[in-house]
């Protein structure tokens, strides 16, 4: 995949601008990042150099380090620290504060897709870590996300739903949405609040074509080992368009025994009302958040680093899912 064609817009002066790969704000043509974007990574950061590896070299590096790194999963990942004075990410085996995710082979525009989907989540009030795109050798872009489970050198409490349900990594799909609801209700400190947040996140994932939210893609988090809550969102991706719609499933794990052909009745009436125990006011508040965000979603998708073809696929899928949920 060649990502050398960056997103551009025309400024009021008639000059072509670029988009900051961290904030989506307009910047002068030829630039990659805005000062505000760099400050999100570190107040002292003045520049961010491209990764000195091509996308193929990043994949090879990830494969070579797979047994040494503290991060796991199917998608290609690298652990990194931000070397502020050098203005670049440094790949490490241990103690990384960022995760780098180059484009996986065989899938379409995944870094740009994941970064955009995380922005859509933030626009609807879902908590997400600092994230963005970093350019690499050869002009490609790599997705990065800051680790939220690290505080200086200390590792904070983080357990995914697979661990909480006693599932081995290889059977992360062998559960159900009902079991996920149990985790939120039984293991969080303030379940009424967390159930509302979880409902919003599940509806968001359905709307944005995320068919891979298995047991390891939801987690509980605590900064003080006293208050346990849903972790900030991660691994949000429109997997439907990334795989060119090859999967017929709409959920990674079943709801009411179903993974596809889901409707308002399944997701709102059953899962929201009955399974999570949300009242009508809580349900409508969540759905209104989504509806209010749709114009911003449309703007972000059209402005994003996706190709025009992928932007259309994203918008078309969103329209179909909105219709199904009567939004």
Secondary structure per residue as TSV (DSSP state, phi and psi in degrees):
chain	resnum	aa	ss	phi	psi
A	1	X	-	360.0	134.6
A	2	X	-	-109.3	121.4
A	3	X	-	-112.5	24.9
A	4	X	-	-67.7	-21.8
A	5	X	S	-80.6	103.2
A	6	X	-	-86.0	163.3
A	7	X	-	-74.5	137.5
A	8	X	E	-134.5	158.6
A	9	X	E	-144.0	164.3
A	10	X	E	-100.0	124.7
A	11	X	-	-79.5	173.2
A	12	X	T	-65.2	-18.1
A	13	X	T	-86.3	-5.5
A	14	X	S	90.6	-2.9
A	15	X	-	-87.8	147.8
A	16	X	E	-80.3	128.2
A	17	X	E	-105.2	161.8
A	18	X	E	-104.4	171.2
A	19	X	E	-107.3	138.4
A	20	X	-	-65.7	130.2
A	21	X	T	-78.1	2.6
A	22	X	T	-114.4	-36.6
A	23	X	T	-114.6	-13.5
A	24	X	-	69.4	9.5
A	25	X	-	-78.0	155.8
A	26	X	E	-74.4	138.1
A	27	X	E	-137.1	163.1
A	28	X	E	-58.9	146.5
A	29	X	T	-55.2	138.0
A	30	X	T	95.1	-18.6
A	31	X	-	-86.5	159.5
A	32	X	-	-114.1	-26.1
A	33	X	-	-138.3	147.6
A	34	X	-	-90.5	158.0
A	35	X	H	-56.1	-38.4
A	36	X	H	-63.5	-40.5
A	37	X	H	-63.4	-43.6
A	38	X	H	-64.2	-36.1
A	39	X	H	-68.4	-24.9
A	40	X	H	-63.2	-31.2
A	41	X	H	-81.4	-41.8
A	42	X	-	-164.8	135.9
A	43	X	T	-59.6	-23.7
A	44	X	T	-92.2	-4.8
A	45	X	-	-75.3	123.5
A	46	X	-	-105.5	-20.4
A	47	X	-	-153.9	162.5
A	48	X	-	-137.1	106.3
A	49	X	-	-72.5	153.3
A	50	X	-	-62.6	150.9
A	51	X	B	-60.7	142.0
A	52	X	S	-89.5	23.5
A	53	X	S	-126.7	142.1
A	54	X	-	-72.2	170.8
A	55	X	H	-62.3	-37.4
A	56	X	H	-66.5	-40.0
A	57	X	H	-67.9	-33.9
A	58	X	H	-64.4	-42.6
A	59	X	H	-61.7	-43.0
A	60	X	H	-64.1	-41.9
A	61	X	H	-63.4	-41.8
A	62	X	H	-63.2	-41.4
A	63	X	H	-64.4	-40.0
A	64	X	H	-69.1	-30.1
A	65	X	H	-97.6	-0.5
A	66	X	T	-53.2	-39.2
A	67	X	T	-79.5	-10.1
A	68	X	T	-101.9	-24.7
A	69	X	-	-83.2	154.1
A	70	X	S	-85.5	-2.7
A	71	X	-	-105.4	143.8
A	72	X	-	-134.1	-177.9
A	73	X	-	129.0	168.5
A	74	X	S	-73.4	-44.3
A	75	X	S	-68.6	146.2
A	76	X	-	-62.8	128.2
A	77	X	-	-138.7	149.2
A	78	X	E	-128.4	142.9
A	79	X	E	-93.1	140.5
A	80	X	E	-147.1	156.1
A	81	X	E	-115.3	153.6
A	82	X	E	-93.7	113.8
A	83	X	E	-87.7	96.3
A	84	X	T	-63.6	-46.4
A	85	X	T	-63.7	-35.1
A	86	X	T	-83.5	-16.1
A	87	X	T	66.7	44.5
A	88	X	E	-155.8	161.1
A	89	X	E	-82.6	136.2
A	90	X	E	-113.3	121.9
A	91	X	E	-75.4	132.4
A	92	X	E	-135.0	162.5
A	93	X	S	-86.7	-39.3
A	94	X	S	-132.5	153.8
A	95	X	S	76.0	16.4
A	96	X	-	-68.0	148.2
A	97	X	S	-111.0	-3.6
A	98	X	E	-133.5	154.0
A	99	X	E	-116.1	129.3
A	100	X	E	-105.5	135.8
A	101	X	E	-129.6	95.8
A	102	X	-	-70.6	166.4
A	103	X	-	-62.6	125.7
A	104	X	-	-75.8	148.1
A	105	X	T	-66.2	138.9
A	106	X	T	89.9	-1.4
A	107	X	S	-124.7	156.5
A	108	X	S	-99.0	120.2
A	109	X	S	50.7	43.5
A	110	X	H	-66.5	-45.9
A	111	X	H	-57.8	-45.4
A	112	X	H	-65.3	-38.0
A	113	X	H	-64.9	-48.7
A	114	X	H	-65.1	-42.8
A	115	X	H	-61.4	-44.3
A	116	X	H	-62.3	-46.3
A	117	X	H	-63.2	-36.6
A	118	X	H	-64.7	-35.6
A	119	X	H	-66.8	-39.3
A	120	X	H	-63.3	-38.7
A	121	X	H	-62.8	-46.2
A	122	X	H	-60.3	-36.2
A	123	X	H	-65.5	-21.3
A	124	X	T	-103.1	6.3
A	125	X	T	94.2	9.8
A	126	X	-	-81.5	132.1
A	127	X	-	-71.1	127.6
A	128	X	B	-132.9	149.3
A	129	X	-	-73.5	170.7
A	130	X	S	-59.5	133.0
A	131	X	E	-154.4	169.5
A	132	X	E	171.8	-163.1
A	133	X	E	-120.5	137.6
A	134	X	E	-118.1	136.4
A	135	X	E	-74.7	150.9
A	136	X	B	-127.5	170.1
A	137	X	T	-59.3	132.3
A	138	X	T	97.3	-3.4
A	139	X	S	89.4	-0.5
A	140	X	-	-76.7	170.3
A	141	X	E	-120.5	142.3
A	142	X	E	-118.7	136.6
A	143	X	E	-78.8	139.1
A	144	X	E	-129.3	151.2
A	145	X	E	-142.6	138.2
A	146	X	E	-80.8	135.6
A	147	X	-	-70.5	129.6
A	148	X	S	-97.9	-6.3
A	149	X	S	-97.0	20.8
A	150	X	E	-126.9	134.4
A	151	X	E	-131.7	104.0
A	152	X	T	56.7	-119.5
A	153	X	T	-96.9	-2.6
A	154	X	E	-87.2	143.3
A	155	X	E	-97.4	123.0
A	156	X	-	-84.8	162.1
A	157	X	E	-64.6	127.0
A	158	X	E	-153.1	118.0
A	159	X	E	-131.8	129.1
A	160	X	E	-80.4	167.1
A	161	X	H	-64.0	-28.2
A	162	X	H	-62.0	-46.0
A	163	X	H	-63.5	-43.0
A	164	X	H	-67.8	-26.6
A	165	X	T	-94.4	0.8
A	166	X	T	72.1	29.5
A	167	X	-	-95.9	136.9
A	168	X	-	-71.3	155.8
A	169	X	G	-54.5	-38.7
A	170	X	G	-74.7	-8.5
A	171	X	G	-119.6	35.1
A	172	X	T	-66.8	-12.9
A	173	X	T	-95.8	-6.0
A	174	X	S	-87.2	60.9
A	175	X	S	-154.5	-158.6
A	176	X	B	-150.7	163.8
A	177	X	H	-63.6	-32.3
A	178	X	H	-62.7	-38.6
A	179	X	H	-67.0	-37.4
A	180	X	H	-61.2	-43.0
A	181	X	H	-59.5	-40.1
A	182	X	H	-59.5	-42.6
A	183	X	H	-58.8	-48.4
A	184	X	H	-63.4	-41.9
A	185	X	H	-71.3	-35.6
A	186	X	H	-97.2	-23.4
A	187	X	H	-113.1	-5.6
A	188	X	S	-96.3	155.7
A	189	X	S	-72.6	-38.0
A	190	X	S	-124.1	79.1
A	191	X	H	-61.8	-31.7
A	192	X	H	-62.0	-42.2
A	193	X	H	-69.8	-46.2
A	194	X	H	-68.4	-31.4
A	195	X	H	-64.9	-37.3
A	196	X	H	-65.2	-43.4
A	197	X	H	-64.3	-38.6
A	198	X	H	-69.7	-40.3
A	199	X	H	-59.1	-47.1
A	200	X	H	-58.9	-42.1
A	201	X	H	-66.9	-40.6
A	202	X	H	-66.0	-44.7
A	203	X	H	-63.0	-41.2
A	204	X	H	-57.3	-47.6
A	205	X	H	-62.8	-38.3
A	206	X	H	-64.7	-46.8
A	207	X	H	-61.9	-36.1
A	208	X	T	-96.6	17.6
A	209	X	T	69.8	28.8
A	210	X	-	-89.7	97.6
A	211	X	-	-96.7	15.1
A	212	X	-	-127.2	31.3
A	213	X	-	-86.0	78.1
A	214	X	-	-86.0	-172.0
A	215	X	T	-65.7	-20.5
A	216	X	T	-92.8	-3.8
A	217	X	S	-99.2	5.0
A	218	X	-	-124.6	140.7
A	219	X	E	-142.7	158.9
A	220	X	E	-101.8	149.5
A	221	X	E	-141.3	146.2
A	222	X	E	-145.5	136.1
A	223	X	S	-91.3	-18.4
A	224	X	S	-130.6	5.5
A	225	X	S	59.4	24.6
A	226	X	S	-124.5	-44.9
A	227	X	-	-104.6	119.6
A	228	X	-	-110.8	127.2
A	229	X	E	-144.2	173.7
A	230	X	E	-62.1	135.8
A	231	X	-	-69.8	155.9
A	232	X	-	-51.8	150.7
A	233	X	B	-69.5	144.9
A	234	X	-	-149.3	166.7
A	235	X	-	54.1	37.8
A	236	X	-	-87.8	121.3
A	237	X	-	-151.2	137.1
A	238	X	-	-78.5	83.3
A	239	X	H	-70.3	-21.8
A	240	X	H	-61.4	-48.3
A	241	X	H	-79.9	-26.9
A	242	X	H	-64.2	-29.9
A	243	X	T	-102.1	14.3
A	244	X	T	58.0	32.8
A	245	X	T	69.8	22.5
A	246	X	-	-70.7	-30.1
A	247	X	-	-79.8	140.0
A	248	X	-	-95.3	-3.8
A	249	X	-	-92.5	148.5
A	250	X	S	-111.5	-13.6
A	251	X	-	-130.9	148.8
A	252	X	S	-74.3	-33.3
A	253	X	S	-127.1	152.0
A	254	X	B	-72.7	150.8
A	255	X	B	-123.6	123.2
A	256	X	T	55.9	30.7
A	257	X	T	78.3	5.8
A	258	X	B	-116.6	145.1
A	259	X	S	-117.4	-4.1
A	260	X	S	-146.5	171.7
A	261	X	S	54.7	42.2
A	262	X	-	-80.6	148.4
A	263	X	-	-130.1	178.1
A	264	X	H	-55.5	-39.4
A	265	X	I	-62.8	-43.0
A	266	X	I	-67.7	-50.5
A	267	X	I	-83.3	-36.2
A	268	X	I	-96.0	-58.7
A	269	X	I	-66.1	-49.6
A	270	X	I	-78.7	-59.1
A	271	X	I	-69.3	-45.7
A	272	X	I	-70.6	-56.4
A	273	X	I	-73.3	-58.9
A	274	X	I	-76.4	-49.4
A	275	X	I	-81.0	-40.8
A	276	X	T	-91.4	-11.3
A	277	X	-	72.2	27.2
A	278	X	-	-82.3	140.4
A	279	X	-	-82.1	172.8
A	280	X	H	-61.8	-37.4
A	281	X	H	-63.0	-43.9
A	282	X	H	-64.3	-42.0
A	283	X	H	-60.7	-49.6
A	284	X	H	-65.8	-33.5
A	285	X	H	-62.4	-43.9
A	286	X	H	-64.0	-46.4
A	287	X	H	-66.2	-34.3
A	288	X	H	-68.7	-35.8
A	289	X	H	-56.8	-44.5
A	290	X	H	-64.6	-48.8
A	291	X	H	-60.5	-40.2
A	292	X	H	-65.7	-27.0
A	293	X	H	-85.8	-13.9
A	294	X	H	-57.1	-42.5
A	295	X	H	-60.5	-39.1
A	296	X	H	-68.3	-37.9
A	297	X	H	-58.3	-46.0
A	298	X	H	-59.1	-43.6
A	299	X	H	-64.1	-45.3
A	300	X	H	-64.3	-41.2
A	301	X	H	-63.8	-46.2
A	302	X	H	-66.3	-28.9
A	303	X	H	-86.2	-15.4
A	304	X	S	-66.6	176.4
A	305	X	S	-85.1	2.6
A	306	X	S	-66.8	155.3
A	307	X	-	-67.7	161.6
A	308	X	H	-59.3	-38.4
A	309	X	H	-62.3	-43.8
A	310	X	H	-71.9	-33.3
A	311	X	H	-60.1	-44.6
A	312	X	H	-63.0	-41.9
A	313	X	H	-62.6	-40.0
A	314	X	H	-64.8	-48.1
A	315	X	H	-64.3	-39.9
A	316	X	H	-64.4	-43.7
A	317	X	H	-64.2	-43.2
A	318	X	H	-60.6	-41.7
A	319	X	H	-62.8	-41.5
A	320	X	H	-66.4	-42.1
A	321	X	H	-70.3	-37.6
A	322	X	H	-60.4	-43.3
A	323	X	H	-62.4	-40.1
A	324	X	H	-66.5	-32.9
A	325	X	T	-93.4	5.6
A	326	X	T	60.2	40.6
A	327	X	-	-109.4	360.0
